[in-house]
Amino acid sequence: HRSCGEPSHKLRQPFCIPRLSVVSVVRVEAFRSSVTSIFVQSIDLGMKSLVIGGTGQLGANLVRVLIEHGHSVRVLRRPDSRTFTLDGLPVEFVEGDLNDGASLRKACEGMQIVYHAAGYYPRTRLAVAEAKGQALKETHLLLEAVRNCGNERLVFASSLSTIGFPKQTGRLANESCVFSTRFPGNPYLMAK
């Protein structure tokens, strides 16, 4: 494994996670491979791409995949976001927030494709209705920005917790599986 002090410009490396065990490295590489396979259908060479959530685990790996495919990448980041996962990469940063429509429009301007890999995450314990309302507001603001800027495509990534369980044992879950939960009071889960 590499230490956090080494340059992270080698695109084949997963972003730095201190003190990785061999098992963790394998998991990160498997995760990165799944990111590539999930998004490969939407990747065209040389596009201008915006990644919202690019400083997170999914987003940082997506940024690397896009760069490997020749994309110019812009990342929307909050003023307090840590960007060490993207150090040394040819990335343009734009400050903004999912609650700020003007910053979303600024980030979307001139981009061909927008990858939304940052979902609402309640930082405090909220009522489910409040969490759902906030998540819907942020999604609405982003969709409005994408429409107003004329972006060609929006790729929306969410959580596995948004789909239900398959009716048949041994089958994979997909969007046709009806959502159900044993935790209806969980604001994060219900906001997804």
PyRosetta script that sets phi, psi and omega in degrees:
from pyrosetta import init, pose_from_sequence

init()
pose = pose_from_sequence("HRSCGEPSHKLRQPFCIPRLSVVSVVRVEAFRSSVTSIFVQSIDLGMKSLVIGGTGQLGANLVRVLIEHGHSVRVLRRPDSRTFTLDGLPVEFVEGDLNDGASLRKACEGMQIVYHAAGYYPRTRLAVAEAKGQALKETHLLLEAVRNCGNERLVFASSLSTIGFPKQTGRLANESCVFSTRFPGNPYLMAK")
pose.set_psi(1, 156.5)
pose.set_omega(1, -179.2)
pose.set_phi(2, -99.2)
pose.set_psi(2, 153.6)
pose.set_omega(2, 179.6)
pose.set_phi(3, -87.0)
pose.set_psi(3, 164.8)
pose.set_omega(3, -177.7)
pose.set_phi(4, -70.8)
pose.set_psi(4, -13.6)
pose.set_omega(4, -179.8)
pose.set_phi(5, -81.2)
pose.set_psi(5, -15.5)
pose.set_omega(5, -178.6)
pose.set_phi(6, -77.4)
pose.set_psi(6, 151.6)
pose.set_omega(6, 178.3)
pose.set_phi(7, -61.4)
pose.set_psi(7, 145.1)
pose.set_omega(7, -178.5)
pose.set_phi(8, -106.6)
pose.set_psi(8, 24.1)
pose.set_omega(8, -177.1)
pose.set_phi(9, -79.4)
pose.set_psi(9, -10.4)
pose.set_omega(9, 176.5)
pose.set_phi(10, -73.1)
pose.set_psi(10, 112.7)
pose.set_omega(10, -171.2)
pose.set_phi(11, -69.1)
pose.set_psi(11, -22.3)
pose.set_omega(11, -179.2)
pose.set_phi(12, -76.9)
pose.set_psi(12, -12.8)
pose.set_omega(12, -179.0)
pose.set_phi(13, -82.7)
pose.set_psi(13, 138.1)
pose.set_omega(13, 171.0)
pose.set_phi(14, -68.1)
pose.set_psi(14, 159.7)
pose.set_omega(14, 180.0)
pose.set_phi(15, -65.2)
pose.set_psi(15, 157.6)
pose.set_omega(15, -170.7)
pose.set_phi(16, -69.1)
pose.set_psi(16, 126.6)
pose.set_omega(16, 171.5)
pose.set_phi(17, -125.0)
pose.set_psi(17, 114.8)
pose.set_omega(17, -175.4)
pose.set_phi(18, -56.6)
pose.set_psi(18, 142.7)
pose.set_omega(18, 173.6)
pose.set_phi(19, 55.9)
pose.set_psi(19, 51.1)
pose.set_omega(19, 177.5)
pose.set_phi(20, -75.5)
pose.set_psi(20, 137.7)
pose.set_omega(20, 170.7)
pose.set_phi(21, -86.8)
pose.set_psi(21, 169.1)
pose.set_omega(21, 178.2)
pose.set_phi(22, -58.8)
pose.set_psi(22, -41.1)
pose.set_omega(22, 179.4)
pose.set_phi(23, -62.3)
pose.set_psi(23, -42.1)
pose.set_omega(23, 179.4)
pose.set_phi(24, -64.1)
pose.set_psi(24, -41.3)
pose.set_omega(24, 178.8)
pose.set_phi(25, -60.5)
pose.set_psi(25, -44.0)
pose.set_omega(25, 178.4)
pose.set_phi(26, -61.3)
pose.set_psi(26, -42.5)
pose.set_omega(26, 179.2)
pose.set_phi(27, -63.8)
pose.set_psi(27, -43.2)
pose.set_omega(27, 178.6)
pose.set_phi(28, -62.6)
pose.set_psi(28, -43.8)
pose.set_omega(28, 179.2)
pose.set_phi(29, -64.8)
pose.set_psi(29, -39.0)
pose.set_omega(29, 177.5)
pose.set_phi(30, -65.9)
pose.set_psi(30, -39.7)
pose.set_omega(30, 176.9)
pose.set_phi(31, -61.6)
pose.set_psi(31, -46.0)
pose.set_omega(31, 179.9)
pose.set_phi(32, -62.1)
pose.set_psi(32, -39.5)
pose.set_omega(32, 176.9)
pose.set_phi(33, -63.7)
pose.set_psi(33, -38.3)
pose.set_omega(33, 179.2)
pose.set_phi(34, -68.8)
pose.set_psi(34, -34.9)
pose.set_omega(34, 175.4)
pose.set_phi(35, -60.3)
pose.set_psi(35, -44.9)
pose.set_omega(35, 179.9)
pose.set_phi(36, -61.3)
pose.set_psi(36, -46.7)
pose.set_omega(36, -177.1)
pose.set_phi(37, -69.6)
pose.set_psi(37, -33.6)
pose.set_omega(37, 179.4)
pose.set_phi(38, -66.2)
pose.set_psi(38, -43.3)
pose.set_omega(38, -172.9)
pose.set_phi(39, -97.6)
pose.set_psi(39, -5.6)
pose.set_omega(39, -173.6)
pose.set_phi(40, -61.0)
pose.set_psi(40, -31.4)
pose.set_omega(40, 179.6)
pose.set_phi(41, -65.6)
pose.set_psi(41, -27.2)
pose.set_omega(41, -176.9)
pose.set_phi(42, -98.1)
pose.set_psi(42, 4.2)
pose.set_omega(42, -176.4)
pose.set_phi(43, -96.2)
pose.set_psi(43, 117.2)
pose.set_omega(43, 170.7)
pose.set_phi(44, -110.4)
pose.set_psi(44, 146.8)
pose.set_omega(44, -178.0)
pose.set_phi(45, -63.7)
pose.set_psi(45, 139.0)
pose.set_omega(45, 169.7)
pose.set_phi(46, 71.8)
pose.set_psi(46, 21.6)
pose.set_omega(46, -180.0)
pose.set_phi(47, -82.2)
pose.set_psi(47, 161.4)
pose.set_omega(47, 172.8)
pose.set_phi(48, -94.7)
pose.set_psi(48, 114.8)
pose.set_omega(48, -172.8)
pose.set_phi(49, -121.3)
pose.set_psi(49, 137.3)
pose.set_omega(49, 172.2)
pose.set_phi(50, -104.8)
pose.set_psi(50, 131.8)
pose.set_omega(50, 175.0)
pose.set_phi(51, -116.5)
pose.set_psi(51, 114.1)
pose.set_omega(51, 174.6)
pose.set_phi(52, -92.8)
pose.set_psi(52, 123.3)
pose.set_omega(52, -173.2)
pose.set_phi(53, 94.5)
pose.set_psi(53, 18.8)
pose.set_omega(53, -176.2)
pose.set_phi(54, -67.9)
pose.set_psi(54, -13.0)
pose.set_omega(54, 177.5)
pose.set_phi(55, -93.0)
pose.set_psi(55, -3.7)
pose.set_omega(55, 178.5)
pose.set_phi(56, -88.2)
pose.set_psi(56, 179.4)
pose.set_omega(56, -175.8)
pose.set_phi(57, -63.5)
pose.set_psi(57, -51.9)
pose.set_omega(57, 179.0)
pose.set_phi(58, -64.6)
pose.set_psi(58, -48.5)
pose.set_omega(58, -176.7)
pose.set_phi(59, -62.3)
pose.set_psi(59, -42.6)
pose.set_omega(59, -179.5)
pose.set_phi(60, -63.9)
pose.set_psi(60, -38.3)
pose.set_omega(60, 177.0)
pose.set_phi(61, -70.8)
pose.set_psi(61, -36.9)
pose.set_omega(61, 175.8)
pose.set_phi(62, -62.7)
pose.set_psi(62, -43.0)
pose.set_omega(62, 177.9)
pose.set_phi(63, -55.2)
pose.set_psi(63, -45.4)
pose.set_omega(63, 179.5)
pose.set_phi(64, -61.6)
pose.set_psi(64, -43.3)
pose.set_omega(64, 179.3)
pose.set_phi(65, -62.8)
pose.set_psi(65, -43.3)
pose.set_omega(65, -179.9)
pose.set_phi(66, -63.3)
pose.set_psi(66, -43.2)
pose.set_omega(66, 178.7)
pose.set_phi(67, -62.5)
pose.set_psi(67, -42.0)
pose.set_omega(67, 177.7)
pose.set_phi(68, -59.6)
pose.set_psi(68, -28.1)
pose.set_omega(68, 179.5)
pose.set_phi(69, -94.9)
pose.set_psi(69, 16.4)
pose.set_omega(69, 172.8)
pose.set_phi(70, 81.2)
pose.set_psi(70, 14.7)
pose.set_omega(70, 179.3)
pose.set_phi(71, -77.5)
pose.set_psi(71, 148.6)
pose.set_omega(71, 163.9)
pose.set_phi(72, -86.9)
pose.set_psi(72, 124.9)
pose.set_omega(72, -172.2)
pose.set_phi(73, -116.8)
pose.set_psi(73, 132.2)
pose.set_omega(73, 173.1)
pose.set_phi(74, -116.4)
pose.set_psi(74, 140.7)
pose.set_omega(74, 179.9)
pose.set_phi(75, -122.6)
pose.set_psi(75, 126.1)
pose.set_omega(75, 171.9)
pose.set_phi(76, -80.1)
pose.set_psi(76, 127.8)
pose.set_omega(76, 179.9)
pose.set_phi(77, -134.5)
pose.set_psi(77, 144.9)
pose.set_omega(77, 173.2)
pose.set_phi(78, -74.5)
pose.set_psi(78, 155.8)
pose.set_omega(78, 179.7)
pose.set_phi(79, -57.1)
pose.set_psi(79, -28.4)
pose.set_omega(79, -178.3)
pose.set_phi(80, -98.1)
pose.set_psi(80, 7.7)
pose.set_omega(80, -179.5)
pose.set_phi(81, -71.1)
pose.set_psi(81, 139.9)
pose.set_omega(81, 173.3)
pose.set_phi(82, -85.6)
pose.set_psi(82, 132.2)
pose.set_omega(82, -175.4)
pose.set_phi(83, -113.0)
pose.set_psi(83, 13.2)
pose.set_omega(83, -176.0)
pose.set_phi(84, -59.1)
pose.set_psi(84, -25.5)
pose.set_omega(84, -179.5)
pose.set_phi(85, -68.8)
pose.set_psi(85, -15.5)
pose.set_omega(85, -178.0)
pose.set_phi(86, -115.1)
pose.set_psi(86, 6.2)
pose.set_omega(86, 179.6)
pose.set_phi(87, -54.6)
pose.set_psi(87, 134.2)
pose.set_omega(87, 176.2)
pose.set_phi(88, 84.5)
pose.set_psi(88, -3.4)
pose.set_omega(88, 179.8)
pose.set_phi(89, -94.5)
pose.set_psi(89, 147.8)
pose.set_omega(89, 179.3)
pose.set_phi(90, -76.5)
pose.set_psi(90, 77.9)
pose.set_omega(90, -174.7)
pose.set_phi(91, -123.4)
pose.set_psi(91, 138.3)
pose.set_omega(91, 173.0)
pose.set_phi(92, -95.5)
pose.set_psi(92, 129.6)
pose.set_omega(92, 177.5)
pose.set_phi(93, -101.7)
pose.set_psi(93, 139.1)
pose.set_omega(93, 173.6)
pose.set_phi(94, -127.2)
pose.set_psi(94, 126.3)
pose.set_omega(94, 179.2)
pose.set_phi(95, -78.2)
pose.set_psi(95, 139.0)
pose.set_omega(95, 178.1)
pose.set_phi(96, -179.3)
pose.set_psi(96, -171.1)
pose.set_omega(96, -176.9)
pose.set_phi(97, -155.4)
pose.set_psi(97, 148.8)
pose.set_omega(97, 178.7)
pose.set_phi(98, -65.0)
pose.set_psi(98, -14.8)
pose.set_omega(98, 177.7)
pose.set_phi(99, -89.3)
pose.set_psi(99, -3.1)
pose.set_omega(99, -173.5)
pose.set_phi(100, -118.3)
pose.set_psi(100, 99.4)
pose.set_omega(100, -177.7)
pose.set_phi(101, -57.9)
pose.set_psi(101, -37.7)
pose.set_omega(101, -179.7)
pose.set_phi(102, -64.6)
pose.set_psi(102, -40.9)
pose.set_omega(102, 179.7)
pose.set_phi(103, -70.4)
pose.set_psi(103, -32.6)
pose.set_omega(103, 176.5)
pose.set_phi(104, -67.2)
pose.set_psi(104, -41.5)
pose.set_omega(104, 177.1)
pose.set_phi(105, -63.3)
pose.set_psi(105, -42.1)
pose.set_omega(105, 178.5)
pose.set_phi(106, -60.7)
pose.set_psi(106, -42.5)
pose.set_omega(106, -179.5)
pose.set_phi(107, -67.2)
pose.set_psi(107, -37.7)
pose.set_omega(107, -176.4)
pose.set_phi(108, -77.1)
pose.set_psi(108, -21.8)
pose.set_omega(108, -176.3)
pose.set_phi(109, -56.9)
pose.set_psi(109, 127.5)
pose.set_omega(109, 175.8)
pose.set_phi(110, 79.2)
pose.set_psi(110, 0.3)
pose.set_omega(110, -179.6)
pose.set_phi(111, -91.1)
pose.set_psi(111, 145.7)
pose.set_omega(111, 176.6)
pose.set_phi(112, -87.9)
pose.set_psi(112, -38.5)
pose.set_omega(112, -176.4)
pose.set_phi(113, -134.1)
pose.set_psi(113, 140.4)
pose.set_omega(113, 179.3)
pose.set_phi(114, -117.6)
pose.set_psi(114, 124.7)
pose.set_omega(114, 175.0)
pose.set_phi(115, -104.4)
pose.set_psi(115, 119.8)
pose.set_omega(115, 180.0)
pose.set_phi(116, -103.6)
pose.set_psi(116, 99.2)
pose.set_omega(116, -178.2)
pose.set_phi(117, -116.4)
pose.set_psi(117, 22.3)
pose.set_omega(117, -179.4)
pose.set_phi(118, -126.2)
pose.set_psi(118, 103.1)
pose.set_omega(118, 178.2)
pose.set_phi(119, -93.5)
pose.set_psi(119, 164.6)
pose.set_omega(119, 177.5)
pose.set_phi(120, -63.8)
pose.set_psi(120, 131.0)
pose.set_omega(120, 178.5)
pose.set_phi(121, -131.9)
pose.set_psi(121, 105.5)
pose.set_omega(121, -178.5)
pose.set_phi(122, -63.6)
pose.set_psi(122, 123.5)
pose.set_omega(122, -178.8)
pose.set_phi(123, -82.3)
pose.set_psi(123, -15.6)
pose.set_omega(123, 177.1)
pose.set_phi(124, -130.1)
pose.set_psi(124, 166.9)
pose.set_omega(124, 178.9)
pose.set_phi(125, -72.5)
pose.set_psi(125, 116.7)
pose.set_omega(125, -179.6)
pose.set_phi(126, -120.3)
pose.set_psi(126, 162.7)
pose.set_omega(126, 171.0)
pose.set_phi(127, -68.6)
pose.set_psi(127, 148.0)
pose.set_omega(127, -178.0)
pose.set_phi(128, -57.3)
pose.set_psi(128, -43.7)
pose.set_omega(128, -178.5)
pose.set_phi(129, -61.5)
pose.set_psi(129, -39.4)
pose.set_omega(129, 178.9)
pose.set_phi(130, -67.1)
pose.set_psi(130, -42.8)
pose.set_omega(130, 179.0)
pose.set_phi(131, -63.6)
pose.set_psi(131, -44.0)
pose.set_omega(131, 178.5)
pose.set_phi(132, -63.7)
pose.set_psi(132, -40.9)
pose.set_omega(132, 178.5)
pose.set_phi(133, -62.1)
pose.set_psi(133, -42.8)
pose.set_omega(133, 179.1)
pose.set_phi(134, -66.0)
pose.set_psi(134, -42.6)
pose.set_omega(134, 178.8)
pose.set_phi(135, -62.4)
pose.set_psi(135, -42.0)
pose.set_omega(135, 178.5)
pose.set_phi(136, -65.8)
pose.set_psi(136, -39.6)
pose.set_omega(136, 178.3)
pose.set_phi(137, -60.5)
pose.set_psi(137, -47.8)
pose.set_omega(137, -178.9)
pose.set_phi(138, -63.3)
pose.set_psi(138, -41.7)
pose.set_omega(138, 178.8)
pose.set_phi(139, -64.5)
pose.set_psi(139, -42.2)
pose.set_omega(139, 178.4)
pose.set_phi(140, -60.9)
pose.set_psi(140, -45.4)
pose.set_omega(140, 179.6)
pose.set_phi(141, -60.7)
pose.set_psi(141, -40.8)
pose.set_omega(141, 179.1)
pose.set_phi(142, -67.3)
pose.set_psi(142, -46.3)
pose.set_omega(142, 179.9)
pose.set_phi(143, -60.5)
pose.set_psi(143, -38.2)
pose.set_omega(143, 177.5)
pose.set_phi(144, -63.9)
pose.set_psi(144, -43.2)
pose.set_omega(144, 179.1)
pose.set_phi(145, -63.9)
pose.set_psi(145, -43.5)
pose.set_omega(145, 179.2)
pose.set_phi(146, -61.7)
pose.set_psi(146, -44.9)
pose.set_omega(146, 179.4)
pose.set_phi(147, -63.6)
pose.set_psi(147, -46.2)
pose.set_omega(147, -177.8)
pose.set_phi(148, -66.6)
pose.set_psi(148, -30.5)
pose.set_omega(148, -178.9)
pose.set_phi(149, -89.6)
pose.set_psi(149, -8.8)
pose.set_omega(149, 177.3)
pose.set_phi(150, 70.3)
pose.set_psi(150, 29.1)
pose.set_omega(150, 176.8)
pose.set_phi(151, -60.6)
pose.set_psi(151, 143.9)
pose.set_omega(151, -176.2)
pose.set_phi(152, -71.3)
pose.set_psi(152, -33.1)
pose.set_omega(152, -172.6)
pose.set_phi(153, -151.7)
pose.set_psi(153, 147.3)
pose.set_omega(153, 172.3)
pose.set_phi(154, -125.8)
pose.set_psi(154, 125.8)
pose.set_omega(154, 175.4)
pose.set_phi(155, -110.3)
pose.set_psi(155, 119.1)
pose.set_omega(155, -175.3)
pose.set_phi(156, -106.3)
pose.set_psi(156, 118.3)
pose.set_omega(156, 177.1)
pose.set_phi(157, -102.6)
pose.set_psi(157, 138.9)
pose.set_omega(157, 179.0)
pose.set_phi(158, -134.6)
pose.set_psi(158, -160.1)
pose.set_omega(158, -175.3)
pose.set_phi(159, -105.1)
pose.set_psi(159, 151.6)
pose.set_omega(159, 174.9)
pose.set_phi(160, -59.9)
pose.set_psi(160, -22.0)
pose.set_omega(160, -178.4)
pose.set_phi(161, -70.7)
pose.set_psi(161, -2.7)
pose.set_omega(161, -179.0)
pose.set_phi(162, -88.5)
pose.set_psi(162, -7.9)
pose.set_omega(162, -179.8)
pose.set_phi(163, -118.1)
pose.set_psi(163, 156.0)
pose.set_omega(163, -178.4)
pose.set_phi(164, -85.5)
pose.set_psi(164, -173.4)
pose.set_omega(164, -179.9)
pose.set_phi(165, -90.3)
pose.set_psi(165, 145.0)
pose.set_omega(165, 178.1)
pose.set_phi(166, -67.0)
pose.set_psi(166, 151.2)
pose.set_omega(166, -178.9)
pose.set_phi(167, -71.6)
pose.set_psi(167, -31.6)
pose.set_omega(167, -179.0)
pose.set_phi(168, -100.5)
pose.set_psi(168, 133.3)
pose.set_omega(168, 176.7)
pose.set_phi(169, -62.5)
pose.set_psi(169, 139.1)
pose.set_omega(169, 178.2)
pose.set_phi(170, 88.5)
pose.set_psi(170, -4.7)
pose.set_omega(170, 178.2)
pose.set_phi(171, -91.9)
pose.set_psi(171, 153.0)
pose.set_omega(171, 175.4)
pose.set_phi(172, -82.8)
pose.set_psi(172, 145.0)
pose.set_omega(172, 176.3)
pose.set_phi(173, -77.4)
pose.set_psi(173, 149.6)
pose.set_omega(173, 174.3)
pose.set_phi(174, -148.9)
pose.set_psi(174, -172.8)
pose.set_omega(174, -174.8)
pose.set_phi(175, -64.1)
pose.set_psi(175, -17.5)
pose.set_omega(175, 179.8)
pose.set_phi(176, -81.8)
pose.set_psi(176, -11.1)
pose.set_omega(176, 178.1)
pose.set_phi(177, -76.1)
pose.set_psi(177, 126.6)
pose.set_omega(177, -176.5)
pose.set_phi(178, -68.9)
pose.set_psi(178, 129.5)
pose.set_omega(178, 179.8)
pose.set_phi(179, -65.9)
pose.set_psi(179, 133.3)
pose.set_omega(179, 171.6)
pose.set_phi(180, -151.1)
pose.set_psi(180, 153.7)
pose.set_omega(180, -178.4)
pose.set_phi(181, -144.4)
pose.set_psi(181, 153.5)
pose.set_omega(181, 172.6)
pose.set_phi(182, -93.2)
pose.set_psi(182, -0.5)
pose.set_omega(182, -175.2)
pose.set_phi(183, -127.7)
pose.set_psi(183, 62.7)
pose.set_omega(183, -176.4)
pose.set_phi(184, -67.3)
pose.set_psi(184, -12.3)
pose.set_omega(184, 178.5)
pose.set_phi(185, -93.8)
pose.set_psi(185, 3.8)
pose.set_omega(185, -178.9)
pose.set_phi(186, -85.9)
pose.set_psi(186, 111.1)
pose.set_omega(186, -175.7)
pose.set_phi(187, -64.5)
pose.set_psi(187, -35.5)
pose.set_omega(187, 178.2)
pose.set_phi(188, -63.5)
pose.set_psi(188, -51.9)
pose.set_omega(188, -177.7)
pose.set_phi(189, -60.5)
pose.set_psi(189, -45.4)
pose.set_omega(189, -176.4)
pose.set_phi(190, -74.0)
pose.set_psi(190, -27.5)
pose.set_omega(190, 177.3)
pose.set_phi(191, -71.6)
pose.set_psi(191, -27.7)
pose.set_omega(191, 178.3)
pose.set_phi(192, -67.3)
pose.dump_pdb("model.pdb")
